[in-house]
């Protein structure tokens, strides 16, 4: 098995730092899945838990080389502590390059090399050897991408900061939030207790073209689809996310799942929150 990758673009280094900071805030342990065309940050845990899935496409890297466990199974799965990786790459904010490499230093390690320009013609490097566990192939099925059955509605999200403020206020009132949306670009958030009800309305957000085209014949686009989720899990997502997405989507599978998607260039984050 071999893996070496290098980022030289200042913009992509910043994005890589942001996505790792987000992952560290949302999960303590994750699996770095090395594929020929991308890196994936995979969840491990119970099906009832909220799950994160992150992808960094190969285009982010100036150099990307990998050889999996075999020609047939050309992937590598590395279990690691999310905060350790986030702390290591955080040092690259002013770096000229960021390198990742699978090494063996008495035990398997993901070696992170941050190259900093010290003076013209010279560089200095900060090296972090992060212990990892190479997962055998029999465990790979535990790290597959969470899949949601076709959602009943999909709507673009409003400004993330606005949503975060709303969810924070609702978290002080009740333990669960009801999320509703329809195919007319409407999104509602509400929390209700015996003594108080808070509801926020968003209009004209728009829907992805595929969602509208896939609407069943005879279905009223004004109908609201809803799911009730744990407010703490939803707030954890907004507290943790660091990237400034170019596209943010909310997908709802009626009374079953809330699926949030953030995309920025060649980086994407998905968060799956089961109904509760």
N, C-alpha and C positions, 0 to 999 in steps of 0.2 A: 504494500500500500504506500502511496506517495501523495502528498498534497503540498503545493506551494502557490501562493497568490500574493499579488502586490498591487496596492492602490497608490497612484501618483497624483491624481487630480485632487486639488484642494476641496472642491465641491463634493466629490464623492467620499473623501475622508471624513468630512463633516457629517454627511448623511450616514456613514457607517457608524460613527460615534453615536449619533442620535438613535439609530435603530437598536444598538446594543444597550444604550441607557434605558430605552423603553422596555426591552425584554427583561433587563435586570430588575426593573420595578414591578413587573408583572409575574415573574416566576423565578424561584431560587435556583432551580436546576433545570437545564434544558439539554436537548441533543442537537449538536451541530451536524446536520446531514450534508455531506459534501457530494454533489452531483456534477456531472460533466458540464452542465450549463448554468449552475446556480449553487448558492449556499442556502440551506433552509434551517430555520430555528424551530425545532419541533417540540411539542408539549409532551410531558409524561405525567400521567395521573389518571384519576377516576373519570368515567364518562359523565358523571354528574357535575364535575367541576367546570368552571369557565376555562377555555383553552385558547392559547395564542399560537398563531402560525405566522412566521416571518420569512420573507424571501429576499435575497440579494442576487440579482442577475449577474451573469458573467461580464456584461458590458461595463459594470462598475470597476472592474479590475484591469489594470494595464497589462498584467501577466497573470495567467491562471493555468496551472498544470496539476492534473490529478490522475491517479491510477487506483481503481477500487480493489475490492478483495479478489475479483476475477473479471474476465472479459464479459461473462454473462451477468454478473452482479457488480456493475461498475459504480459502486458507491461506497462511502465510508460514513460510519455513524460514531460520533464522539460525544460522550456524556460529560458535561462540565458544569461548573458553578457559574451562573450568569453574571454575578457581580464581579468575579475575578476577571472575566473577559472585558466587561464594561470598564473596569478600572484601568486595565492595561491599555485599551485603545483610546481612553480619554486623554492620555498623554500626547496623542498625535494631533491635537488641535492646531499646532503650529508646525507640523512636520512636513518634510519634503516627500516622504513616502511612508507607507505602512505595510509591513509584510506579515503574512501568516504562513506557518509551516508546521507540518506534523513531524515531530522529532522523537527520538528515543534517548532520554537522559536518565538512565537507570529505570525509568518507567515511561510510558507514552506521555508526551506533552504536546500541547499546542503552543508553539513558540511565536510570540508577537514581538516584532522588531520595529521600533519607531525610530526613523532616521531624521535627525534635526540638523539643519545647516548652522554651523557655529561661526564660520567666517568664509570668505570666498575660496572655493576650491576644497574646503574641508567639511566633513560631516561627523557627527557623533551619534551613537546609537544607544537606545535604551532597549534592553532585552528582557522580556518577561516569559518565563517558562511555566505555563499553566498545566497542572496535572489533568489528564483526561482519562476516561475509560473507553476503550474501543469496544463497542457493542458487537457481540457475535450475531450472525445473520438470523438466528432463531428469535432474536428480540426485535428485529426490524419492524415487524408488523405492529408493535406497540407504539411506533413513532410515525405512523402514517398521517397524512394531512386530514384533519377533521373535515368531513363532507356533510353539507346540509342538503337535504332533499329540496328540490326546487322551491324557492321562497314564494310566498303568496303575494308579497309586495316588495318593491325596491324603490327607495327614494334617496335623493342626494341629501347629505347632512348640512345643516347651517354651520356657521362659524364655530369651531371647536371650543374657543374660549367662552362663548355665550352658552353653549351646551354644558360645559363644565360648571359654570356658575349656577345654572339651573339645577343640575343634579346635586351639587353641594347643598343648596338650600333644601331640596327635597329630602336629602339624607338626614337632615336635622329633624325632620318631621315624621317620617315613616321608614320602615325597613324594606319596602318594595316599591317599585315604580312601574306604572303601566305605560308602555310605549305603543302608540297607535300610528298608522300611516295608511295612505291610500294612493291610487294611481292618478291622482290629480295634484300631486306634489305637496300634500298636507302631512304634517307630522305633529303629534301631540304627546306631551309627557305629563303624567299626573301621579299624585300620591294622595291617598285618602286615609284618614283615621276617624275615630269616633267624634273627634272634636273639630277637625279642620280638613279642608280639601284644597290642594294647590294644583293648578293645571296651566301648562304653557302651550301656546299654539304657534305653529310655524306654517306659513303659507307660501305658495309659489316657489317651492324648492326645486321642482322638476323631478322627473323620473328618467332613468336610463332608457334609451330607445328599445333595447331588448325586452325590458320589463313590459313596456306598453304593447309591443308587437306580440309578446307571448301571452297576453291577456285572453282568457277563455271567452269564446263568443257568448254573448248574453250576460256577461259579468258586468256589474255596475262599477265603473271606476271610482265612484264616490264612496263606496263601501270601505269602512275602516277595518283594517286587520290589526289585531292586538296581540301583545305578549307581556306578561308580568314577570319582571326579573328582580333579583336581589340588588338593592340599591348600592350595597358595598362593592359588589363585583363591577357594576357599571361605573361607579366613581373611581375604582382602582384603574380602570382603563383610561379614563380622562386624566387622572393624576399622573399616570405613567407615560403616556404617549408624548414623544419629544419632536417628532417630525412635523413639518409643515406640509400637509398633503396637497397635491394638485387635484386629487379627487377623493371624496369621502362618501361612502355609501352606507345606508342602513337597510338591511334585508330582514324581513320578518317571516317566519314560518308560524302560522297562527297557533297561539297558545303552546308553542313548542320551543322556539329558538329565536334569539336575537343575534344577528350576524353583522358585525361592523367591519368595514373594509376601508383601509387607508392606502393610497398609492402616491408615491412621489418618484418620478422618473423610473429607474430600474429597481426600486425598492417597494415592497408592499408588506402591510401588516393586516392580519385578520384576527378578529376576536370573536369567539363563540360563547354566548352566555345562554345556558339552558333556562327554560321557564321554571319558576318556583312559586 
